[in-house]
Amino acid sequence: MAKQSAAKTKMLASQAKKAAAERRAEKEKSKTATASVADNQEKYSELDGDWVAIGLAAPARRALVDDGLFTLSDLRKTSLAALKELHGMGPNAIRVLVAEMKKADLSFRK
């Protein structure tokens, strides 16, 4: 078998170094993403205490916090239809919220 040319060897080494650098960058990116997820969870845990107390699932709690609704009385600002359209609000979360609103003698916006 013929010996590889110096140019081809240099090109292959360059490609290997580039691939290794890309893998390192991807690994560092995934570490950063994990840290940012932990920061987001901490941010939500500070704001969703009322929603945890009534037993809402995490996606519904995040949807409410992202929409600026932190307490049961904040729900008076929004309509039931708008609440149903929030990403993360499922039928169980809607049932729980409607029941809690009735208990507190509050109503949604019309």
N, C-alpha and C positions, 0 to 999 in steps of 0.2 A: 504494500500500500504506500502511496506517495505521501510525503511529509506535507503538513499544512503550511501555507504561506504565512509569513509574519503578519501580514495585513489581516488575514482571516482570523488568526489567533487573537490579535488585538481587538478586532470587531466582536468576537465572541466574549472576550473578557469584559468589554464595555457593556454588552447586553446583559451579562450576568450581574454586573455591578448595578446597572439601572433597575433590573428586576428586584434585587435585594433592597435597594433604596425605596422602591415602591411598596414592598412588603413591610418595611419598617415604618413608613409613613402611614400605611393602612392600620398597622397595629397601634400606633400612637393615636390615630384618629378614633379607634374603637375605645381606647382607654379614656379619652376625653369625653366621648359620648356617654360612657358609663358614669363618669363623674357628673355630667350635666343632668342625667336622669335622676341621680341621687339628689342634686340640688333642687330639681323640679318637685320631687316628692316631698322634700322638706318644706318648700314654699307652699304646696297645697296643704300639708298637715297643719300649718299655722293658720290657714284660712277656713278650713272645712269642718271645724269642730262641731257646729250645729248639725251639719249633714251626717256626720258619723253618728251622732247621738240618736238620730231618728232611723238609722240603719240603711242609708243609701249606699249603693255599690260605688266603687271608685270611679268608673267612667261617668256616672251621673254627677258625682260630687265635683269632678274636674270640669264638667260642662257648666255647672252652675257657677263655680268660682270664676271660670274664664268669661262668663257672661256678666260678672259683677254682682251676682246674687249670693250673699253670704249668710243671710238669716231667713227664717220663715217669713218675716214681715217684708223682706225685700221682694218676695214673690208677688206682692200686690202690684208691683211696677210692670209686670208682664202678663200677657194673656196665656191661657192654657194652650192655645194653638201654637204660639211662639215657643213655648216651653217644649212642646212635643217635637218641634223641629230641630232642637239642639242636638248636635251629634253626641251620642253617649246616653241620651235619655231613652230608656226602654219603657215598656208597658208597666213593669213592676215599679220602677222609680216614679212614674206618673201616679200610679195607685197610691203609693206611700205618701207622696206629696199632697195629693188631693185629700187623703184621710187626715193628714196632719193639719192642713189648712182648715178643714171642717172642725177639728178639735179646738183649734185656736180661734174659731169664729172669724176667719179671714176669707176673703174672696179674691180671685184673680181679676185682672183688668179685663174689661169687655172688649 
